[in-house]
């Protein structure tokens, strides 16, 4: 019997997993501000790429950057 194929994941759903060591001060800062460390790191990575997350959690260009 063959296994049923699942539909292909949308391009937006594809992500890479990266294991990163962070200092305890980063975790403490995230906890103090109520931000999950994963969200803080994703936001920083997006900014480096000239992107930001909008209200619907979609990546969009930063204001003032060329398309």
C-alpha positions as CSV (number, residue, x, y, z in Angstrom):
1,X,0.0,0.0,0.0
2,X,1.3,3.4,-0.8
3,X,1.1,6.2,1.6
4,X,-1.2,9.2,0.6
5,X,0.7,12.2,-0.4
6,X,0.2,15.4,1.6
7,X,-0.2,18.6,-0.3
8,X,3.0,20.6,-0.8
9,X,3.7,23.2,1.8
10,X,3.2,26.8,0.7
11,X,6.5,28.7,0.2
12,X,5.6,31.0,3.1
13,X,5.3,28.0,5.5
14,X,8.8,26.7,4.7
15,X,11.4,27.7,7.3
16,X,14.8,26.6,8.5
17,X,15.6,25.6,12.1
18,X,18.8,27.0,13.6
19,X,20.1,26.2,17.0
20,X,21.6,29.4,18.5
21,X,23.3,29.9,21.9
22,X,22.3,33.2,23.5
23,X,23.5,34.7,26.7
24,X,21.3,34.5,29.8
25,X,21.0,38.3,29.7
26,X,19.1,38.0,26.4
27,X,16.6,35.6,27.9
28,X,16.2,37.9,30.9
29,X,15.6,40.9,28.7
30,X,13.0,39.0,26.7
31,X,11.2,37.8,29.8
32,X,11.3,41.4,31.3
33,X,9.7,42.7,28.1
34,X,7.2,39.9,27.6
35,X,8.7,38.8,24.3
36,X,9.5,35.2,23.4
37,X,13.2,34.8,22.5
38,X,12.2,33.2,19.2
39,X,10.1,36.2,18.2
40,X,12.9,38.6,19.1
41,X,15.5,36.7,17.0
42,X,13.0,36.4,14.1
43,X,12.4,40.1,14.2
44,X,16.1,40.9,14.3
45,X,16.8,38.6,11.4
46,X,14.0,40.2,9.4
47,X,15.4,43.7,10.1
48,X,18.8,42.6,8.8
49,X,17.1,41.5,5.6
50,X,15.3,44.8,5.2
51,X,11.9,43.3,6.3
52,X,9.5,43.5,9.1
53,X,6.4,41.5,10.3
54,X,3.1,43.2,9.8
55,X,0.0,42.9,11.9
56,X,-0.9,39.6,10.1
57,X,2.5,38.2,10.8
58,X,3.6,38.5,7.2
59,X,7.0,39.7,6.1
60,X,6.9,43.0,4.3
61,X,9.6,45.5,3.3
62,X,10.7,48.0,5.9
63,X,9.5,51.6,5.4
64,X,11.9,53.6,3.2
65,X,13.6,50.6,1.6
66,X,13.6,50.1,-2.2
67,X,11.3,47.4,-3.5
